[in-house]
Amino acid sequence: MSGLATTSYGRTTDERAMLAVHGITANGRSWGAVAAHLDEHPLLAPDLRGRGRSNRLPGSYGLRRHADDLADLLDDDGGEPRIVLGHSMGAFVVVMLAARRPDLVERLVLVDGGFPLALPSGAESADDLDIAALLGPAARRLETHFADADAYLGFWRQHPAFSRDWSDIVEDYARYDLDGTRASTVAAAMIEDGAELYGPAWYVEALRSLRMPVTVLRAPRGLTDAEPLYAPGALEGFRALVPQLDVVEIDDVNHYTILFADRGASRVAASALAARPA
């Protein structure tokens, strides 16, 4: 078994649960707003190894290790294919899951992630990158001790991504993320995972192997409510690798609010439900 701490949303039924996988310094509670739009369909939202309540699990990390953890989780849930969602780095993880265990994945919904990121100017490979610097405030908080939960909430309230989109769901996510006086994410996990998001050959081959339907939703603004992860039109270029790719543009969201704000979460949920049996 994976041993991953997992939040369950929706009804308890015999219906196969969707799987939803969070981003690089996040946790399973990041799916609360999407779950609220899923009409009570069951949803499993694990904390990946090195995050949330799974942060005591040992390394190593990396996309393939996370994919194997998720395969164990789904096998324990009865196996069988189901709709799988991933946000940001979680989208890369579910691509690896689908490539390694296609028997578990009926359809992929990738939320502002899953396709190799462009290297910044001056970098020749992922080895040249400062992953923490690229992630900005989300990474810097891992180095900070917070006096109490209110101080941690204060950090998130001031984050540029949430300047007009604070909600009870964001607060629940942030409270869950605090582990004592620190954010729950293990910095080594962030660094190891982040280095694999720039298209190593084995990941490109994983994308090429996908045969199930794949939808990707793009946010027009990025982690700090500024430059996007994917430039306009960039995702269409990946149809050479994934011919069945459906690209969906989501208006007026950033890399976080595509998941946390109703205007983004409702579109993510609609994409997940589009292939769901009535």
Contacts in CASP RR format, 6 or more apart in sequence:
PFRMAT RR
TARGET T0000
AUTHOR 0000-0000-0000
METHOD contacts of the structure
MODEL  1
MSGLATTSYGRTTDERAMLAVHGITANGRSWGAVAAHLDEHPLLAPDLRG
RGRSNRLPGSYGLRRHADDLADLLDDDGGEPRIVLGHSMGAFVVVMLAAR
RPDLVERLVLVDGGFPLALPSGAESADDLDIAALLGPAARRLETHFADAD
AYLGFWRQHPAFSRDWSDIVEDYARYDLDGTRASTVAAAMIEDGAELYGP
AWYVEALRSLRMPVTVLRAPRGLTDAEPLYAPGALEGFRALVPQLDVVEI
DDVNHYTILFADRGASRVAASALAARPA
1 72 0 8 1.000
1 73 0 8 1.000
1 76 0 8 1.000
2 46 0 8 1.000
2 69 0 8 1.000
2 70 0 8 1.000
2 72 0 8 1.000
2 73 0 8 1.000
2 76 0 8 1.000
3 54 0 8 1.000
3 57 0 8 1.000
3 69 0 8 1.000
3 72 0 8 1.000
3 73 0 8 1.000
4 46 0 8 1.000
4 47 0 8 1.000
4 48 0 8 1.000
4 49 0 8 1.000
4 54 0 8 1.000
4 57 0 8 1.000
4 69 0 8 1.000
4 70 0 8 1.000
4 73 0 8 1.000
5 46 0 8 1.000
5 47 0 8 1.000
5 52 0 8 1.000
5 53 0 8 1.000
5 54 0 8 1.000
6 28 0 8 1.000
6 44 0 8 1.000
6 45 0 8 1.000
6 46 0 8 1.000
6 47 0 8 1.000
6 73 0 8 1.000
7 28 0 8 1.000
7 29 0 8 1.000
7 31 0 8 1.000
7 44 0 8 1.000
7 45 0 8 1.000
7 46 0 8 1.000
7 47 0 8 1.000
8 17 0 8 1.000
8 42 0 8 1.000
8 43 0 8 1.000
8 44 0 8 1.000
8 45 0 8 1.000
9 31 0 8 1.000
9 32 0 8 1.000
9 35 0 8 1.000
9 38 0 8 1.000
9 42 0 8 1.000
9 43 0 8 1.000
9 45 0 8 1.000
10 35 0 8 1.000
10 38 0 8 1.000
10 40 0 8 1.000
10 41 0 8 1.000
10 42 0 8 1.000
10 43 0 8 1.000
11 40 0 8 1.000
11 41 0 8 1.000
11 42 0 8 1.000
12 42 0 8 1.000
13 42 0 8 1.000
15 41 0 8 1.000
15 42 0 8 1.000
16 42 0 8 1.000
16 77 0 8 1.000
16 80 0 8 1.000
16 81 0 8 1.000
16 82 0 8 1.000
17 41 0 8 1.000
17 42 0 8 1.000
17 43 0 8 1.000
17 44 0 8 1.000
17 77 0 8 1.000
17 82 0 8 1.000
18 38 0 8 1.000
18 41 0 8 1.000
18 42 0 8 1.000
18 43 0 8 1.000
18 44 0 8 1.000
18 82 0 8 1.000
18 83 0 8 1.000
18 84 0 8 1.000
18 85 0 8 1.000
18 272 0 8 1.000
19 43 0 8 1.000
19 44 0 8 1.000
19 45 0 8 1.000
19 46 0 8 1.000
19 70 0 8 1.000
19 73 0 8 1.000
19 74 0 8 1.000
19 82 0 8 1.000
19 83 0 8 1.000
19 84 0 8 1.000
19 85 0 8 1.000
19 94 0 8 1.000
20 28 0 8 1.000
20 31 0 8 1.000
20 34 0 8 1.000
20 35 0 8 1.000
20 43 0 8 1.000
20 44 0 8 1.000
20 45 0 8 1.000
20 84 0 8 1.000
20 85 0 8 1.000
20 86 0 8 1.000
20 87 0 8 1.000
21 45 0 8 1.000
21 46 0 8 1.000
21 48 0 8 1.000
21 66 0 8 1.000
21 70 0 8 1.000
21 84 0 8 1.000
21 85 0 8 1.000
21 86 0 8 1.000
21 87 0 8 1.000
21 90 0 8 1.000
21 91 0 8 1.000
21 93 0 8 1.000
21 94 0 8 1.000
22 28 0 8 1.000
22 30 0 8 1.000
22 31 0 8 1.000
22 45 0 8 1.000
22 47 0 8 1.000
22 48 0 8 1.000
22 51 0 8 1.000
22 86 0 8 1.000
22 87 0 8 1.000
22 88 0 8 1.000
22 90 0 8 1.000
23 30 0 8 1.000
23 48 0 8 1.000
23 86 0 8 1.000
23 87 0 8 1.000
23 88 0 8 1.000
23 89 0 8 1.000
23 90 0 8 1.000
24 88 0 8 1.000
24 89 0 8 1.000
24 90 0 8 1.000
24 135 0 8 1.000
24 138 0 8 1.000
24 185 0 8 1.000
24 190 0 8 1.000
24 193 0 8 1.000
24 194 0 8 1.000
25 51 0 8 1.000
25 135 0 8 1.000
25 138 0 8 1.000
25 139 0 8 1.000
25 141 0 8 1.000
25 142 0 8 1.000
25 183 0 8 1.000
25 185 0 8 1.000
25 190 0 8 1.000
26 51 0 8 1.000
26 87 0 8 1.000
26 88 0 8 1.000
26 173 0 8 1.000
26 177 0 8 1.000
26 185 0 8 1.000
27 47 0 8 1.000
27 51 0 8 1.000
27 52 0 8 1.000
27 53 0 8 1.000
27 173 0 8 1.000
27 176 0 8 1.000
27 177 0 8 1.000
27 184 0 8 1.000
28 45 0 8 1.000
28 46 0 8 1.000
28 47 0 8 1.000
28 52 0 8 1.000
29 45 0 8 1.000
29 172 0 8 1.000
29 173 0 8 1.000
29 176 0 8 1.000
29 177 0 8 1.000
30 45 0 8 1.000
30 87 0 8 1.000
30 173 0 8 1.000
30 259 0 8 1.000
30 260 0 8 1.000
31 43 0 8 1.000
31 45 0 8 1.000
31 85 0 8 1.000
31 87 0 8 1.000
31 259 0 8 1.000
32 45 0 8 1.000
32 169 0 8 1.000
32 172 0 8 1.000
32 173 0 8 1.000
32 265 0 8 1.000
33 167 0 8 1.000
33 169 0 8 1.000
33 259 0 8 1.000
33 260 0 8 1.000
33 261 0 8 1.000
33 262 0 8 1.000
33 264 0 8 1.000
33 265 0 8 1.000
34 43 0 8 1.000
34 85 0 8 1.000
34 259 0 8 1.000
34 265 0 8 1.000
34 268 0 8 1.000
34 269 0 8 1.000
34 272 0 8 1.000
35 43 0 8 1.000
35 45 0 8 1.000
35 269 0 8 1.000
36 169 0 8 1.000
36 265 0 8 1.000
37 262 0 8 1.000
37 265 0 8 1.000
37 266 0 8 1.000
37 268 0 8 1.000
37 269 0 8 1.000
37 270 0 8 1.000
38 269 0 8 1.000
38 272 0 8 1.000
38 273 0 8 1.000
39 273 0 8 1.000
41 273 0 8 1.000
41 276 0 8 1.000
44 73 0 8 1.000
44 77 0 8 1.000
46 54 0 8 1.000
46 69 0 8 1.000
46 70 0 8 1.000
46 73 0 8 1.000
47 53 0 8 1.000
47 54 0 8 1.000
47 55 0 8 1.000
47 184 0 8 1.000
48 54 0 8 1.000
48 66 0 8 1.000
48 69 0 8 1.000
48 90 0 8 1.000
48 93 0 8 1.000
48 189 0 8 1.000
49 57 0 8 1.000
49 59 0 8 1.000
49 61 0 8 1.000
49 65 0 8 1.000
49 66 0 8 1.000
49 69 0 8 1.000
49 189 0 8 1.000
50 56 0 8 1.000
50 57 0 8 1.000
50 59 0 8 1.000
50 61 0 8 1.000
50 184 0 8 1.000
50 185 0 8 1.000
50 186 0 8 1.000
50 189 0 8 1.000
51 184 0 8 1.000
51 185 0 8 1.000
51 186 0 8 1.000
51 189 0 8 1.000
52 176 0 8 1.000
52 177 0 8 1.000
52 179 0 8 1.000
52 184 0 8 1.000
52 185 0 8 1.000
53 184 0 8 1.000
55 179 0 8 1.000
55 184 0 8 1.000
55 185 0 8 1.000
55 186 0 8 1.000
55 189 0 8 1.000
59 65 0 8 1.000
59 188 0 8 1.000
59 189 0 8 1.000
60 192 0 8 1.000
61 188 0 8 1.000
61 189 0 8 1.000
61 192 0 8 1.000
61 193 0 8 1.000
62 189 0 8 1.000
62 192 0 8 1.000
62 193 0 8 1.000
62 196 0 8 1.000
63 92 0 8 1.000
63 93 0 8 1.000
63 95 0 8 1.000
63 96 0 8 1.000
63 193 0 8 1.000
63 196 0 8 1.000
63 203 0 8 1.000
64 96 0 8 1.000
64 100 0 8 1.000
66 90 0 8 1.000
66 93 0 8 1.000
66 96 0 8 1.000
66 193 0 8 1.000
67 93 0 8 1.000
67 94 0 8 1.000
67 96 0 8 1.000
67 97 0 8 1.000
67 99 0 8 1.000
67 100 0 8 1.000
67 101 0 8 1.000
68 100 0 8 1.000
70 93 0 8 1.000
70 94 0 8 1.000
70 97 0 8 1.000
71 97 0 8 1.000
71 100 0 8 1.000
71 101 0 8 1.000
71 104 0 8 1.000
74 82 0 8 1.000
74 101 0 8 1.000
74 104 0 8 1.000
75 104 0 8 1.000
79 103 0 8 1.000
79 104 0 8 1.000
80 103 0 8 1.000
80 104 0 8 1.000
81 102 0 8 1.000
81 103 0 8 1.000
81 104 0 8 1.000
81 105 0 8 1.000
81 106 0 8 1.000
81 212 0 8 1.000
82 104 0 8 1.000
82 105 0 8 1.000
82 106 0 8 1.000
83 106 0 8 1.000
83 107 0 8 1.000
83 109 0 8 1.000
83 272 0 8 1.000
83 275 0 8 1.000
83 276 0 8 1.000
84 94 0 8 1.000
84 97 0 8 1.000
84 98 0 8 1.000
84 104 0 8 1.000
84 105 0 8 1.000
84 106 0 8 1.000
84 107 0 8 1.000
84 108 0 8 1.000
84 109 0 8 1.000
85 94 0 8 1.000
85 108 0 8 1.000
85 109 0 8 1.000
85 110 0 8 1.000
85 111 0 8 1.000
85 268 0 8 1.000
85 272 0 8 1.000
86 93 0 8 1.000
86 94 0 8 1.000
86 108 0 8 1.000
86 109 0 8 1.000
86 110 0 8 1.000
86 111 0 8 1.000
86 113 0 8 1.000
86 114 0 8 1.000
87 111 0 8 1.000
87 112 0 8 1.000
87 113 0 8 1.000
87 258 0 8 1.000
87 259 0 8 1.000
88 111 0 8 1.000
88 112 0 8 1.000
88 113 0 8 1.000
88 229 0 8 1.000
88 255 0 8 1.000
89 113 0 8 1.000
89 193 0 8 1.000
89 194 0 8 1.000
89 197 0 8 1.000
90 113 0 8 1.000
90 114 0 8 1.000
91 110 0 8 1.000
91 111 0 8 1.000
91 112 0 8 1.000
91 113 0 8 1.000
91 114 0 8 1.000
91 216 0 8 1.000
92 113 0 8 1.000
92 114 0 8 1.000
92 196 0 8 1.000
92 197 0 8 1.000
92 203 0 8 1.000
94 105 0 8 1.000
94 108 0 8 1.000
94 110 0 8 1.000
94 114 0 8 1.000
95 108 0 8 1.000
95 110 0 8 1.000
95 114 0 8 1.000
95 203 0 8 1.000
95 206 0 8 1.000
95 207 0 8 1.000
95 210 0 8 1.000
96 203 0 8 1.000
96 206 0 8 1.000
97 104 0 8 1.000
97 105 0 8 1.000
98 104 0 8 1.000
98 105 0 8 1.000
98 108 0 8 1.000
98 206 0 8 1.000
98 210 0 8 1.000
98 212 0 8 1.000
99 205 0 8 1.000
99 206 0 8 1.000
99 207 0 8 1.000
99 209 0 8 1.000
99 210 0 8 1.000
100 206 0 8 1.000
102 209 0 8 1.000
102 210 0 8 1.000
102 211 0 8 1.000
102 212 0 8 1.000
105 212 0 8 1.000
106 212 0 8 1.000
106 275 0 8 1.000
107 212 0 8 1.000
107 213 0 8 1.000
107 214 0 8 1.000
107 215 0 8 1.000
107 275 0 8 1.000
108 210 0 8 1.000
108 212 0 8 1.000
108 213 0 8 1.000
108 214 0 8 1.000
108 215 0 8 1.000
109 215 0 8 1.000
109 217 0 8 1.000
109 268 0 8 1.000
109 271 0 8 1.000
109 272 0 8 1.000
110 214 0 8 1.000
110 215 0 8 1.000
110 216 0 8 1.000
110 217 0 8 1.000
111 216 0 8 1.000
111 217 0 8 1.000
111 258 0 8 1.000
111 259 0 8 1.000
111 268 0 8 1.000
112 216 0 8 1.000
112 217 0 8 1.000
112 218 0 8 1.000
112 219 0 8 1.000
112 222 0 8 1.000
112 229 0 8 1.000
112 230 0 8 1.000
112 255 0 8 1.000
112 258 0 8 1.000
113 216 0 8 1.000
113 229 0 8 1.000
113 230 0 8 1.000
114 216 0 8 1.000
115 207 0 8 1.000
115 216 0 8 1.000
115 230 0 8 1.000
115 234 0 8 1.000
115 235 0 8 1.000
115 238 0 8 1.000
116 197 0 8 1.000
116 198 0 8 1.000
116 199 0 8 1.000
116 203 0 8 1.000
116 204 0 8 1.000
117 197 0 8 1.000
117 198 0 8 1.000
117 199 0 8 1.000
117 229 0 8 1.000
118 231 0 8 1.000
118 234 0 8 1.000
119 125 0 8 1.000
119 126 0 8 1.000
119 128 0 8 1.000
119 129 0 8 1.000
119 198 0 8 1.000
120 129 0 8 1.000
120 134 0 8 1.000
122 128 0 8 1.000
123 129 0 8 1.000
125 198 0 8 1.000
126 194 0 8 1.000
126 195 0 8 1.000
126 196 0 8 1.000
126 197 0 8 1.000
126 198 0 8 1.000
126 199 0 8 1.000
126 200 0 8 1.000
127 195 0 8 1.000
129 195 0 8 1.000
129 198 0 8 1.000
131 139 0 8 1.000
131 190 0 8 1.000
131 191 0 8 1.000
131 194 0 8 1.000
131 195 0 8 1.000
132 139 0 8 1.000
132 140 0 8 1.000
132 142 0 8 1.000
132 187 0 8 1.000
132 190 0 8 1.000
132 191 0 8 1.000
133 139 0 8 1.000
135 190 0 8 1.000
135 223 0 8 1.000
136 223 0 8 1.000
136 224 0 8 1.000
137 155 0 8 1.000
137 159 0 8 1.000
137 160 0 8 1.000
137 223 0 8 1.000
137 224 0 8 1.000
138 223 0 8 1.000
139 187 0 8 1.000
139 190 0 8 1.000
141 155 0 8 1.000
141 183 0 8 1.000
142 182 0 8 1.000
142 183 0 8 1.000
142 185 0 8 1.000
142 187 0 8 1.000
142 190 0 8 1.000
143 187 0 8 1.000
144 155 0 8 1.000
144 182 0 8 1.000
144 183 0 8 1.000
145 181 0 8 1.000
145 182 0 8 1.000
146 152 0 8 1.000
146 155 0 8 1.000
146 178 0 8 1.000
146 181 0 8 1.000
146 182 0 8 1.000
147 181 0 8 1.000
149 175 0 8 1.000
149 178 0 8 1.000
152 174 0 8 1.000
152 175 0 8 1.000
152 177 0 8 1.000
152 178 0 8 1.000
152 183 0 8 1.000
153 171 0 8 1.000
153 174 0 8 1.000
153 175 0 8 1.000
156 162 0 8 1.000
156 166 0 8 1.000
156 170 0 8 1.000
156 171 0 8 1.000
156 174 0 8 1.000
157 166 0 8 1.000
159 256 0 8 1.000
160 224 0 8 1.000
160 225 0 8 1.000
160 226 0 8 1.000
161 222 0 8 1.000
161 223 0 8 1.000
161 224 0 8 1.000
161 225 0 8 1.000
161 254 0 8 1.000
161 255 0 8 1.000
161 256 0 8 1.000
161 257 0 8 1.000
162 170 0 8 1.000
162 256 0 8 1.000
162 257 0 8 1.000
162 260 0 8 1.000
163 225 0 8 1.000
165 256 0 8 1.000
165 257 0 8 1.000
165 260 0 8 1.000
165 261 0 8 1.000
167 260 0 8 1.000
167 261 0 8 1.000
169 260 0 8 1.000
170 260 0 8 1.000
173 260 0 8 1.000
177 183 0 8 1.000
177 184 0 8 1.000
177 185 0 8 1.000
178 184 0 8 1.000
196 203 0 8 1.000
204 241 0 8 1.000
207 238 0 8 1.000
207 241 0 8 1.000
207 242 0 8 1.000
208 241 0 8 1.000
208 242 0 8 1.000
210 242 0 8 1.000
210 244 0 8 1.000
211 244 0 8 1.000
212 244 0 8 1.000
213 244 0 8 1.000
213 246 0 8 1.000
213 275 0 8 1.000
214 242 0 8 1.000
214 244 0 8 1.000
214 245 0 8 1.000
214 246 0 8 1.000
215 245 0 8 1.000
215 246 0 8 1.000
215 247 0 8 1.000
215 248 0 8 1.000
215 271 0 8 1.000
215 274 0 8 1.000
216 235 0 8 1.000
216 245 0 8 1.000
216 246 0 8 1.000
216 247 0 8 1.000
216 248 0 8 1.000
217 248 0 8 1.000
217 249 0 8 1.000
217 250 0 8 1.000
217 258 0 8 1.000
217 267 0 8 1.000
217 268 0 8 1.000
217 271 0 8 1.000
218 228 0 8 1.000
218 230 0 8 1.000
218 235 0 8 1.000
218 247 0 8 1.000
218 248 0 8 1.000
218 249 0 8 1.000
218 250 0 8 1.000
219 228 0 8 1.000
219 229 0 8 1.000
219 250 0 8 1.000
219 253 0 8 1.000
219 254 0 8 1.000
219 255 0 8 1.000
219 257 0 8 1.000
219 258 0 8 1.000
220 228 0 8 1.000
220 232 0 8 1.000
220 249 0 8 1.000
220 250 0 8 1.000
220 251 0 8 1.000
220 252 0 8 1.000
220 253 0 8 1.000
220 254 0 8 1.000
221 227 0 8 1.000
221 228 0 8 1.000
221 253 0 8 1.000
221 254 0 8 1.000
221 255 0 8 1.000
222 228 0 8 1.000
222 229 0 8 1.000
222 254 0 8 1.000
222 255 0 8 1.000
223 229 0 8 1.000
223 254 0 8 1.000
223 255 0 8 1.000
223 256 0 8 1.000
224 254 0 8 1.000
225 254 0 8 1.000
228 255 0 8 1.000
229 255 0 8 1.000
233 247 0 8 1.000
235 245 0 8 1.000
235 247 0 8 1.000
236 247 0 8 1.000
238 245 0 8 1.000
239 245 0 8 1.000
248 267 0 8 1.000
248 271 0 8 1.000
250 258 0 8 1.000
250 263 0 8 1.000
250 264 0 8 1.000
250 267 0 8 1.000
251 263 0 8 1.000
252 263 0 8 1.000
253 261 0 8 1.000
253 263 0 8 1.000
253 264 0 8 1.000
257 263 0 8 1.000
257 264 0 8 1.000
258 264 0 8 1.000
258 265 0 8 1.000
258 267 0 8 1.000
258 268 0 8 1.000
259 265 0 8 1.000
259 268 0 8 1.000
END
